[in-house]
Amino acid sequence: MTAPEQDADDSDRAEESAARLRALRPVDCDIHPPTPVMAELLPYLDDHWREVMVSRGIDGLGLASYPPGAALSARPDWRGADGRPGGDLDLLRREALAPWNTRLAVCHCLHGAAAMFSEDMGAALARAVNDWVAAEWLDREPRLRASILVNPRSPELAVAEIERCAADPRFVAVLLLAGGETPLGRRSHWPIYAAAARLRLPIGIHAGSDFHNPITNTGWPSYLVEDYVDQAAIFQHQLLSLIGEGVFTKFPDLRIVLLESGFTWLPAFVWRATKEWRALRSEVPWVDRSPAEILREHVRVTLQPADAPPAPEDLARVMEQLGAERVLLFSTDFPHWQWDGAAVLPAGLPARLLSRIAVENPLETFPRLRHPAVPPRAPAIPIEGFAP
């Protein structure tokens, strides 16, 4: 087969897979509304924090993991009139939901509330972001669901926010960042996991950092590309922390979803972690199963960005090694520019896995997606003079 013939054959297979995906009506496990600016959050803050934000002139607070102006953050046609990635709800409907006939999509709102040093300010802003997401996105589009943004510096306040938002069944997960001040397996985080497990909410760990400490073991990098590639190493460290500290032994019903982590690094990581565990398991007697078994049961990974090898047969091999029929979740990562059009499904993705990845795995991972979501809440009323 000549190169042009091979390209045409690959294109036909890609379009066939895309048509099958649309027929399945997939669940998109990772999309992003634009990061709200302070003017949009003021109506959802109480009197004290509204005064604090206005008097101090605090604005922005979007996480630098995805600088709004960087090309990586959004395709040019996926920006709103103000230039923010993700634009508005109509843009999301048109570019992220309609092309794939999406039945449900889980929004993860990346906001600086998760990185605030002040526990009280971080909790207040997280609450405002969650209320803004519910009122401005979930109320207006029945196909949308969301994760609960928390600031983990205060587990007590984080748990209170999880319990508050969990009363709304449209919140289907808890959102944490991959990089922070302490490994995620440490016991200081366990109250968050206890609440999530009790309420049947998976923990979504998203690429990014609070940037309180260097994101590498050798100090601060200089460029965004270094930060971006190094995220895979952060995910590996956090997975090993969760396993080694015994989180999954303590909380056997807990599920972890890695968001924008990539996935081709996982097989090698699992092999090494399992090999070393066999030699050193006496140090961690509470880890009563191999890391490979624990990961298969407790960890799920989103499809995009697909850090896939160029040859389709190589990706198929990675899928087999990964156990993708249980582990992988469909996602578009809209509006982050990780894929282009119909290439949301990487070449080499076995067709037999499509139903599992697009529908069955997401519904198993996010139990709340299986039930109708009627919001038990009154819509937030913007305060006069502070409407965005």
HELIX and SHEET records of a PDB file:
HELIX    1   1 ALA A    3  LEU A   24  1                                  22    
HELIX    2   2 MET A   38  LEU A   41  1                                   4    
HELIX    3   3 LEU A   42  TYR A   44  5                                   3    
HELIX    4   4 ASP A   47  ARG A   56  1                                  10    
HELIX    5   5 ALA A   71  SER A   73  5                                   3    
HELIX    6   6 PRO A   76  TRP A   78  5                                   3    
HELIX    7   7 LEU A   89  LEU A   92  1                                   4    
HELIX    8   8 ARG A   93  LEU A   97  3                                   5    
HELIX    9   9 ALA A   98  TRP A  100  5                                   3    
HELIX   10  10 GLY A  112  ALA A  115  5                                   4    
HELIX   11  11 GLU A  119  VAL A  133  1                                  15    
HELIX   12  12 ALA A  134  LEU A  138  3                                   5    
HELIX   13  13 PRO A  155  ALA A  166  1                                  12    
HELIX   14  14 ARG A  187  HIS A  189  5                                   3    
HELIX   15  15 TRP A  190  ARG A  198  1                                   9    
HELIX   16  16 LEU A  224  GLY A  244  1                                  21    
HELIX   17  17 VAL A  247  LYS A  250  1                                   4    
HELIX   18  18 LEU A  266  LEU A  280  1                                  15    
HELIX   19  19 ARG A  281  GLU A  283  5                                   3    
HELIX   20  20 PRO A  291  HIS A  298  1                                   8    
HELIX   21  21 PRO A  312  LEU A  322  1                                  11    
HELIX   22  22 ALA A  324  VAL A  327  1                                   4    
HELIX   23  23 GLY A  341  VAL A  344  5                                   4    
HELIX   24  24 ALA A  351  LEU A  353  5                                   3    
HELIX   25  25 LEU A  354  SER A  355  1                                   2    
HELIX   26  26 ARG A  356  GLU A  360  3                                   5    
HELIX   27  27 ASN A  361  THR A  365  1                                   5    
HELIX   28  28 PRO A  367  ARG A  370  5                                   4    
SHEET    1   A 8 VAL A  27  ILE A  31  0                                        
SHEET    2   A 8 LEU A 104  CYS A 107  1                                        
SHEET    3   A 8 LEU A 144  LEU A 149  1                                        
SHEET    4   A 8 PHE A 171  GLY A 179  1                                        
SHEET    5   A 8 ILE A 203  SER A 209  1                                        
SHEET    6   A 8 ILE A 256  LEU A 259  1                                        
SHEET    7   A 8 VAL A 299  THR A 302  1                                        
SHEET    8   A 8 LEU A 328  LEU A 329  1                                        
END                                                                             
